[in-house]
Amino acid sequence: MLDEGKELGMPDGVLINGKGPYRYNDSLVPAGIEHETIDVHPGRTYRIRVHNVGTSTSLNFRIQGHNLLLVETEGSYTTQQNYTSLDVHVGQSYSFLLTTDQNASSDYYVVASARIVNESLWQRVTGVAVLRYSNSGGAASGPLPDPPQDQYDKTLSMNQARSVRWNLSAGAARPNPQGSFRYSSINVTQAYLLRSTTPVEIGGRRRAALNGLSFSPPETPLRLADAYGVEGAYTLDFPERPPPDAAPRVARSVINGTYRGFMELIFQNNDTRMQSYHVDGYAVFVVGMDYGEWTEASRGAYNKGDSVARSTVQVYPGAWTAVLVSLDNVGFWNVRSQNLDSWYLGQEVYVRVVNPEDGANKTEMAVPRNALYCGQLHKYQKEQTPHHKAAAAASAAAVRPLASRRQIVASVMLVVGALVFAS
């Protein structure tokens, strides 16, 4: 589909834990679809983890009649705030505490609906599960809880994203809490402005790019090419700013990161749709976002105190998001669009981080025994353990006593995503 120049288009639906929507509307949801049910008891507190694993659609998550107390995102404790709903963008995850304090006259809707789109046209792209109290008075019925009413206010979702802050007093024994890392006092050693635009045609094919460069995956894995001295696998000439007049092209250009340096990445989204970007190997401090073009003066509005550290950030259409990252993890790390179509079409780049003083390779793990050698290094390929044998061994090791499983009954994980089923 994408190779033919077509777009993914509107998803076929939203699944919650792999299941379709509860039949809340007879005209929109056909009969016979299995839906997810979350069984709870009154008067308790549950941890709900929500992950957006869809292809390209931002989702608004809400539970009818209940507040969601945000406590964590992607490994970082957050300041604890109540939300009636929260936007979860592609690749992001959040943890909420849910208190079952309602009268349970009936079941309650759990909703994940499309966001940052024409929501009236995308009404069928809605995942619906059911929250069922043990003393529930009956099935859920009636209209779904309303999504945010911000059709004419593009700042509401962004302001909500800005409200997600680091909890500076949690996460470790005193006097060394989570917020003891003072990122605002570190000098930035490298800065890259990564601009994305609508896909263009390059060499007769539709491609997506960052700074005019559309990444082409090499036949030899980049880190192995580095380890074995393979020449020509990549170049270290990724531009710090978008070239003003250069024609878009396909390249294997890599950012040359400075080990133990402090890098600023600004994602500028000049496309007309929502984007989110993921940084492998690191948690990044989300210090700012705003509409318009980023300029040097934008740094004056950065949050230099309690920006949350996470691995996936949203970038609104016609807006920018800035992050800071401490390059203390040696390796080749992928920075990519989490929108599946943009990623497939080349909207990614790698950051190379090498310790120049580490001749004995003490700051990086050795190449794993099951590494896949291909391209110019295929002669080093070792025999692999058949997958079904490895899976059987892992299953046997995963057996646990029943008592240990009982300890997690108050934790629920919801995997949600808007998916396209293409023939």
Secondary structure, DSSP 8 states (H G I E B T S, - for coil): -GGGT----S-SEEEETTBB---S-TTTS-TT--B-EEEE-TT-EEEEEEEE--SS--EEEEETT--EEEEEETTEEEEEEEES-EEE-TT-EEEEEEE--S--SS-EEEEEEE-SS-TTTTTT-EEEEEEEETT--S---S--------TT-THHHHHHHHT-BB-TT-SSSTTS-GGGS-GGGS---EEEEEEE-S-EEETTEEE--BTTEEE---SS-HHHHHHTT-TTS-BS---SS--SS---EEE-B-EEEETT-EEEEEEEE-SSS-EEEEETT--EEEEEEEES---GGGGGG---S-B-EESEEEE-TTEEEEEEEE--S-EEEEEEESSHHHHHTT-EEEEEEE-TT-TT-TTS----TT----GGGGGG------HHHHHHHHHHHT---HHHHGGGTTEEEEEEEEE----
